[in-house]
Amino acid sequence: MEQSVPKRQDAVKTPAEAFARLVVEVFRLDGALTAAGDELARPAGQTTARWRILAAVEDQPRTVAEIARAWSFARQSVQRIADALADDGLVAYEDNPAHRRAKLVRLTPSGARALARIQKAQRAWASDLGARIGAADLEAAAHTLARVLSALER
């Protein structure tokens, strides 16, 4: 079934139309950010999905379920990626003192090096885009998206 895409227009007539337009733009943004993330992660031999998991355990080990909740991913998807990262030696599983069966995912030194390489490229990319768009506009957009996310989570 084909879905129609709301047409871009200067004046939005209703809150529903405004929300529909926002959703379309967020979907397009997600695709563009994933493609850009893949480009940034590629030199480190990673993808956007793998980068997110590495970043999720940068500061402290977490369970697969915790990572999934933080990124709004399916637990099974995170498990599959974490297993692949573990096979590559970028993360390791360790016992969880709070739960016998839910292992913690911990970043290894190799994983930390890969993540640092991606983050270095990401900082330069973000600096360039941020300068072109402007901090005030980006803050306003982030605030609006946080409000939409909060409303969806209720």
ABEGO torsion letter per residue (X at the ends): XBBBBBBBBABBABAAAAAAAAAAAAAAAAAAAAAAAAAAAAAAGBBAAAAAAAAAAAABBBBAAAAAAAAGBBAAAAAAAAAAAAAAGABBBBBBAABAABBBBBBBAAAAAAAAAAAAAAAAAAAAAAAAAEAAAAAAAAAAAAAAAAAAAX
